[in-house]
């Protein structure tokens, strides 16, 4: 039986009793604007500390409009015998990738992202390695930044917040493995998320710095998710939600993050609701310098995308949420990430939601 069939049977079995509105992988908008880039991003932390990421990207390059890229990393104990890190990446022109609405699925070269809420499947495969990750989200999709916002930020939504994952991988001939005839190596269970971003301006025109706090698990019944953006002109915008629980996710307004070291202070207060506490960075997970993954020709083609630097850490959060006369203590594990684009940022004024 084909491996996709096996995993989709597992998916159906796991989700048979789940009743959420179906929302699947959307068809790329394929803007003709020069700065257009759109991507589906995934991050998963597995129980042994292995960290997996993947990004399916559609972008307008100067010589290749609507170019498709898939870049994935697998880092940590599961790949300790492969220098602790493997990279799976491929790029293709418009004729080398396609979208299928029936599944729905986005296919770039041999890499495939498919599914409908609440269940999705990542299938990554080239000569370096094969990676399969099944992930399910029990929460509805969350819009963090709407389209056509006043600061010119990308449209950002969590299409699979608070996801549980299960993965496996095997090394390919490029890194000394057997390939498709080799045995699968389990990644086990994990937690993470799926994010969808649409940017029509170009990354260097819309964001200078982007900090993310994404709760993976914890007590209190709700998972805090906070994104802080700094634009190239220095304007700041911070938005957050408490995902999970019952009903709609509470939107955190007048939200501030202070601190740049190992411990961050979080504060939000409006209309009788208050969130306050700390997020403490614990262990570094991955430093991803995009230019290091690209050849010289690819860097020239990628333009400002090649200037992106991403710094990821494990973190612990300890927050208190007060609403309607009740207090909830939210404590658990999170992913913390800082994304930097280009050179130094220019700080100007802070805009609050």
Beta strands, then each sheet from edge to edge (+ up, - down):
strand 1: 37-46
strand 2: 51-61
strand 3: 64-75
strand 4: 85-92
strand 5: 97-100
strand 6: 105-108
strand 7: 111-116
strand 8: 119-125
strand 9: 129-137
strand 10: 142-145
strand 11: 155-171
strand 12: 185-199
strand 13: 209-219
strand 14: 223-230
strand 15: 236-243
strand 16: 250-252
strand 17: 255-258
strand 18: 263-270
strand 19: 273-289
strand 20: 308-323
strand 21: 326-341
strand 22: 350-352
sheet 1: 4+ 3- 2+ 1- 12+ 11- 9+ 8- 7+ 6- 5+
sheet 2: 4+ 3- 2+ 1- 12+ 11- 10+
sheet 3: 16+ 15- 14+ 13- 21+ 20- 19+ 18- 17+
sheet 4: 16+ 15- 22-
end
